Amino acid sequence: MAEFQFKLHNNEFVTFTNWEDIPEDFIFKHVIKFKPDLPEPEGEDGNHTHEQHEELAVWNDRLTLLMQRERRNASNM
C-alpha cells in the first residue's frame, strides 16, 4: 500500500494512501514518507520492463515536485 506522509506547520502529521488524493495546493512543512506502490519486476530476466522503468521515472518526478514545494513552503514562513 502506498503511503505519503507530511508534517504540517502546526507539527501535526497527515497521511495519504493515494497520490491523486494529495491536493495540488496542499501546504506542508516536510515530506516525512514517500512510499509509492512500485511495480514488481516482470521482465524475463527478473528486471523491470521498459514500461515499468517509465513508471518508476514518474515517481521520481513526483518526489522532486514535492521537494520543490517543501522548499518553497519553507521560504514563505
TORLO-538573 format. One line per field, with one value per residue (C-alpha): chain; residue in one letter; residue number from 1; x, z, y. Coordinates in Angstrom, 1 decimal, always signed. Layout:
BEGIN
chain: c(A:...) $
res: c(A:...) $
n: c(NUM:...) $
px: c(X:...) $
pz: c(Z:...) $
py: c(Y:...) $
***
This chain:
BEGIN
chain: c(A:A:A:A:A:A:A:A:A:A:A:A:A:A:A:A:A:A:A:A:A:A:A:A:A:A:A:A:A:A:A:A:A:A:A:A:A:A:A:A:A:A:A:A:A:A:A:A:A:A:A:A:A:A:A:A:A:A:A:A:A:A:A:A:A:A:A:A:A:A:A:A:A:A:A:A:A) $
res: c(M:A:E:F:Q:F:K:L:H:N:N:E:F:V:T:F:T:N:W:E:D:I:P:E:D:F:I:F:K:H:V:I:K:F:K:P:D:L:P:E:P:E:G:E:D:G:N:H:T:H:E:Q:H:E:E:L:A:V:W:N:D:R:L:T:L:L:M:Q:R:E:R:R:N:A:S:N:M) $
n: c(1:2:3:4:5:6:7:8:9:10:11:12:13:14:15:16:17:18:19:20:21:22:23:24:25:26:27:28:29:30:31:32:33:34:35:36:37:38:39:40:41:42:43:44:45:46:47:48:49:50:51:52:53:54:55:56:57:58:59:60:61:62:63:64:65:66:67:68:69:70:71:72:73:74:75:76:77) $
px: c(+0.0:+1.3:+1.9:+2.7:+3.2:+3.6:+4.4:+2.3:+3.4:+1.5:+3.6:+0.7:+1.0:-1.2:-1.0:-2.4:-2.5:-3.4:-1.3:-4.3:-5.8:-2.9:-4.3:-2.2:-2.4:-1.6:+0.8:+3.1:+6.3:+8.2:+7.8:+8.1:+7.4:+7.2:+6.4:+4.5:+3.3:+6.1:+5.7:+7.3:+9.9:+8.2:+11.0:+12.1:+15.5:+13.8:+14.3:+11.8:+10.4:+10.8:+7.3:+7.9:+11.1:+8.9:+6.5:+9.4:+10.7:+7.2:+7.6:+11.0:+9.5:+6.7:+9.1:+11.2:+8.0:+7.2:+10.7:+10.4:+7.1:+8.7:+11.5:+9.0:+6.8:+9.8:+10.9:+7.4:+7.4) $
pz: c(+0.0:-0.9:+1.9:+1.6:+5.0:+5.6:+8.6:+8.7:+10.0:+13.3:+13.7:+13.0:+10.5:+7.6:+5.6:+2.2:+0.7:-2.9:-4.8:-6.5:-3.1:-2.4:-3.3:-5.6:-3.3:-0.2:+2.1:+4.3:+6.2:+5.4:+3.4:+6.0:+4.0:+0.2:-0.4:-3.7:-4.9:-7.2:-9.8:-9.2:-11.9:-14.8:-17.3:-18.4:-16.7:-13.4:-14.1:-14.7:-18.2:-20.2:-19.4:-15.7:-15.9:-17.3:-14.4:-11.9:-13.5:-12.9:-9.2:-9.2:-10.8:-8.3:-5.4:-6.9:-7.2:-3.5:-2.5:-4.5:-2.8:+0.6:-0.1:-1.4:+1.7:+4.0:+2.3:+2.8:+6.6) $
py: c(+0.0:+3.5:+6.0:+9.7:+11.4:+15.1:+17.2:+20.4:+23.8:+23.1:+19.9:+17.6:+14.8:+14.0:+10.7:+9.9:+6.4:+7.6:+10.1:+11.5:+12.5:+15.0:+18.4:+20.5:+23.4:+21.3:+23.3:+21.3:+21.8:+18.5:+15.3:+12.6:+9.4:+8.9:+5.3:+4.7:+1.4:+0.3:-2.4:-5.8:-6.8:-8.6:-8.9:-12.4:-11.7:-10.7:-7.0:-4.3:-3.9:-0.7:+0.4:-0.2:+1.9:+4.7:+4.4:+4.4:+7.7:+9.3:+8.6:+10.2:+13.3:+13.4:+13.2:+16.0:+18.1:+17.6:+18.5:+21.7:+22.5:+21.8:+24.3:+26.9:+26.5:+26.8:+30.1:+31.5:+31.0) $
***
